[in-house]
Amino acid sequence: MTRIGWYGLGSMGLAMATNLQKHLATKPNALNLLYSNRTMARGDPLKLLGATAESNFQKLVGQCGIIFTMVSNDAVLTNLITSALESGHSLHDKIFVDCSTVHPTTVGLTVSRLQEQRASFLAAPVFGGNPIAVDGKLVFAIAGPKKASDVVKPLIQDVMGRKVIDCGEDATKSSLLKIAGNIVTVNMMEAVGEAQVFAEKTGLGTGPMEELIMDAFGPVAGGYSKRLTSGVYAPPLGSRPGFGVSLAIKDANHASAMAQEHQVELPGLQVSRDNMIAAREYGGECLDSSSMYGILRQKAGMEFWNEKSRKGGK
């Protein structure tokens, strides 16, 4: 039976890999997940579930027929693919599945490099934050060779995700959908933040506002509101944000660059991006993607921090 490997155990990757290992454990004769990460201790919860650690990514590639990656940026993915290509192992018929948010150009180059070794590449970025990943309810956009997609989809549907959107055989299309979706995501976080600052400053209160957001605009918008009112937008120093502000800025930069290339104006995204950059400058890296809320609070004459967030530091 084909062994499955996983590289990348950030807050999203660990949650996704955990659900995958739990799924594999229910299958007769299935091999346990083989995982790797820059900081191997991040995989200790996986080990308790029966997964196997492998600190050397090249050895992981040699042992696995399907390799998932969930990494922070384009450069990390490119370096991993280079490592696989230089491993000395045959990559013939191996399937690489990247769940990260990377630029379509990076996807296209990766496809070409792996095709030369007769390996397949699927771009399978995800929609949803850490709590949704923990629950196995992410939405996946997948694109790449149909034969490879058909093999991988059963490892995603009702395992790590509730929905798989098939974008066809051009792997760049799912990457493009992810970037377009991020425009909605970032603008929604900005809109929820603006509404909650308005509610607090006018005396309405964040409670009724959050109830309305949840019931009228759905659990995604409601979840963003809870990040603000619970203080998760600025977690304790040294902890892991649900989705780091620098990752969100990177995603917004991808969208902005592509919009400029195609002569599309994204004024809402620009405002949101500027507020995220200002938040990072004020509060440092240990902030959630929703931390533009802190800047909106400051612009309204309030503190960056609310009563449930951390109270300073960067």
C-alpha positions in Angstrom: 0.0 0.0 0.0 1.2 3.5 -0.8 2.8 5.3 2.1 1.8 8.9 2.7 4.2 11.6 3.9 3.6 15.0 5.4 5.9 18.0 5.7 4.8 21.2 7.5 3.4 21.2 11.0 2.3 24.8 11.7 -1.1 25.4 13.3 -2.9 24.4 10.1 -0.6 21.6 9.0 -0.6 19.8 12.4 -4.4 19.9 12.5 -4.7 18.5 9.0 -2.0 15.8 9.5 -3.7 14.8 12.7 -7.0 14.1 10.9 -5.2 12.3 8.1 -3.4 10.0 10.6 -6.6 9.3 12.4 -8.2 8.3 9.1 -5.3 6.0 8.2 -5.5 4.3 11.5 -9.0 3.2 10.7 -7.9 1.5 7.5 -6.9 -2.2 7.5 -3.3 -2.7 6.3 -2.8 1.1 5.9 0.7 2.4 6.7 0.9 5.1 9.3 1.7 8.6 8.3 5.4 9.6 7.9 5.9 13.2 8.9 8.7 15.7 8.9 9.1 19.3 10.0 11.8 21.9 10.6 11.0 21.6 14.4 10.4 17.9 14.8 8.9 18.3 18.3 5.9 19.8 16.7 5.0 16.3 15.6 4.9 14.8 19.0 1.0 14.7 19.1 1.1 12.8 15.8 3.5 10.3 17.2 1.1 9.6 20.0 -1.5 8.8 17.4 0.8 6.3 15.7 2.5 8.4 13.0 6.3 8.0 12.4 8.8 10.8 12.5 11.4 11.3 9.8 13.7 14.3 10.3 15.3 13.9 6.8 12.8 15.1 4.1 14.7 13.4 1.3 14.4 10.0 3.2 10.6 10.8 3.6 10.4 11.3 -0.2 12.1 8.0 -0.8 9.7 6.1 1.4 6.4 7.7 0.3 4.3 7.6 -2.9 2.2 10.6 -1.9 3.8 13.6 -0.2 1.7 16.4 1.3 3.2 19.8 2.1 1.8 22.7 4.1 4.3 25.4 4.3 4.6 29.2 4.9 5.6 30.6 1.6 6.8 30.0 -2.0 10.5 29.8 -1.1 10.0 26.9 1.4 8.0 24.9 -1.2 10.6 25.6 -3.9 13.4 24.4 -1.5 11.5 21.3 -0.6 11.0 20.4 -4.3 14.7 21.0 -5.0 15.6 18.7 -2.1 13.3 16.0 -3.5 14.8 16.4 -7.0 18.3 16.1 -5.5 17.5 13.2 -3.2 18.8 10.5 -5.6 15.4 8.7 -5.3 13.3 8.0 -8.3 10.3 10.3 -8.3 8.5 8.3 -11.0 4.8 8.2 -10.3 5.1 10.0 -7.0 2.4 12.5 -6.2 3.3 15.8 -4.5 0.3 17.6 -3.0 0.8 21.2 -1.8 -1.9 22.7 0.5 -0.1 26.0 0.9 -1.0 29.4 -0.6 1.6 30.1 -3.2 1.7 32.2 -6.4 0.5 30.5 -9.6 3.9 31.1 -11.2 5.5 29.1 -8.4 3.0 26.3 -9.1 3.7 26.3 -12.8 7.4 26.1 -12.3 7.0 23.3 -9.7 4.8 21.3 -12.1 7.4 21.6 -14.9 10.3 20.5 -12.6 8.4 17.4 -11.3 7.1 16.5 -14.8 10.7 16.1 -15.9 11.0 13.3 -13.4 7.6 11.8 -14.3 6.1 12.9 -10.9 2.8 14.6 -10.5 2.0 17.8 -8.7 -1.4 18.8 -7.3 -2.1 22.3 -6.0 -4.6 21.8 -3.2 -4.8 25.1 -1.1 -7.3 25.2 1.7 -10.0 27.7 2.9 -10.6 28.0 6.6 -8.8 28.7 9.8 -7.3 26.5 12.5 -10.5 25.6 14.3 -12.0 24.5 11.0 -8.9 22.5 10.2 -9.1 20.8 13.6 -12.7 19.8 12.9 -11.8 18.5 9.4 -14.1 20.9 7.7 -11.8 22.8 5.4 -12.7 23.6 1.8 -10.0 22.4 -0.6 -9.4 23.7 -4.1 -7.6 21.0 -6.1 -6.0 21.1 -9.6 -3.6 18.9 -11.5 -3.6 15.6 -13.4 -6.9 13.8 -13.0 -5.3 10.4 -12.3 -3.4 11.9 -9.3 -6.5 13.9 -8.1 -8.6 10.7 -8.1 -6.0 9.0 -5.9 -5.7 11.9 -3.5 -9.4 13.1 -3.1 -10.4 10.2 -0.8 -7.6 11.3 1.6 -9.2 14.8 1.7 -13.0 14.5 1.5 -14.5 13.9 4.9 -11.0 13.4 6.3 -9.4 16.9 6.3 -12.1 18.7 4.4 -15.9 18.9 4.0 -15.7 20.0 0.3 -13.3 19.6 -2.6 -13.6 22.1 -5.5 -12.1 20.5 -8.6 -10.4 23.2 -10.7 -9.3 20.9 -13.5 -5.9 19.7 -14.7 -4.1 23.0 -14.8 -2.6 23.2 -11.3 -2.3 27.0 -11.4 -6.1 27.3 -11.4 -6.6 26.2 -7.8 -3.8 28.5 -6.7 -5.6 31.3 -8.5 -8.9 30.5 -6.8 -7.1 30.5 -3.4 -5.7 34.0 -4.1 -9.1 35.2 -5.3 -10.7 33.7 -2.2 -8.2 35.5 0.0 -9.5 38.8 -1.3 -12.9 37.9 0.2 -11.3 36.7 3.4 -9.2 39.7 4.1 -11.9 42.1 3.2 -14.3 40.3 5.5 -11.9 40.5 8.4 -11.6 44.2 7.8 -15.4 44.7 7.6 -16.0 42.7 10.8 -13.3 44.7 12.6 -14.8 48.0 11.4 -18.3 46.9 12.6 -17.0 45.8 16.0 -15.1 49.1 16.6 -18.2 51.0 15.5 -20.3 49.0 17.9 -18.0 49.5 20.8 -17.5 53.2 20.3 -21.2 54.0 19.8 -22.1 52.1 23.0 -24.0 49.4 21.2 -21.5 46.8 22.5 -19.7 44.0 20.8 -22.0 41.3 22.1 -25.1 42.2 20.1 -22.9 43.0 17.1 -21.4 39.5 17.3 -24.7 37.8 17.6 -25.9 39.6 14.5 -22.8 38.8 12.5 -23.1 35.1 13.4 -26.8 34.8 12.7 -27.1 37.1 9.7 -23.7 36.5 7.9 -22.8 33.0 8.9 -20.2 31.1 10.9 -17.2 32.3 8.9 -17.9 36.0 9.6 -18.9 35.0 13.2 -15.7 33.2 13.7 -13.7 36.3 12.6 -15.7 38.3 15.2 -14.9 35.8 17.9 -11.2 36.2 17.1 -11.6 39.9 18.0 -13.8 39.8 21.0 -11.9 36.9 22.6 -8.6 38.6 22.1 -7.2 36.0 19.8 -6.2 38.7 17.3 -3.3 39.4 19.7 -2.4 36.1 21.5 0.2 35.8 24.3 3.8 36.4 23.2 5.5 33.1 22.3 2.2 31.4 21.3 1.2 30.5 17.8 -1.5 32.7 16.2 -4.3 30.9 14.4 -3.0 32.3 11.2 -0.1 34.6 11.5 -0.3 38.2 10.3 2.8 37.9 8.1 1.3 34.9 6.3 -1.8 37.0 5.6 0.3 39.9 4.3 2.1 37.5 2.0 -1.2 36.3 0.7 -2.5 39.8 0.2 0.7 40.7 -1.6 0.2 37.8 -4.1 -3.3 39.1 -4.8 -2.2 42.7 -5.2 0.6 41.8 -7.5 -1.7 39.7 -9.8 -4.3 42.5 -9.7 -1.8 45.0 -10.8 -0.6 42.7 -13.6 -4.1 42.4 -14.9 -5.1 46.0 -14.3 -7.6 45.2 -11.6 -8.2 47.6 -8.7 -8.6 46.2 -5.3 -9.1 49.2 -3.0 -10.6 47.2 -0.1 -7.7 44.8 -0.1 -5.2 47.6 -0.1 -6.8 49.2 3.0 -6.8 45.8 4.8 -3.2 45.1 3.8 -2.0 48.5 5.0 -3.8 47.9 8.4 -2.2 44.5 8.7 1.3 45.9 8.0 0.6 48.7 10.6 -0.5 46.1 13.1 2.7 44.1 12.6 4.8 47.2 13.0 3.1 48.0 16.3 2.6 44.5 17.8 5.3 42.3 16.2 5.0 38.9 14.5 2.9 37.3 17.3 -0.4 38.5 15.9 -3.2 36.9 14.1 -4.3 37.9 10.6 -7.3 39.6 12.1 -5.0 42.1 14.0 -5.9 44.9 11.7 -8.6 45.2 14.4 -6.1 46.7 16.7 -5.2 49.4 14.2 -8.9 50.2 13.7 -9.2 50.5 17.5 -6.3 53.0 17.5 -7.8 55.0 14.7 -11.0 55.3 16.8 -9.1 56.5 19.9 -8.9 53.2 21.7 -6.0 51.0 22.7 -4.7 48.5 20.2 -5.3 45.8 22.8 -8.7 44.9 24.2 -9.6 43.4 27.6 -9.0 39.8 26.5 -5.9 40.2 24.3 -2.4 40.4 25.5 -1.5 43.9 26.7 1.7 44.8 25.0 5.0 43.5 23.7 6.1 42.6 20.2 
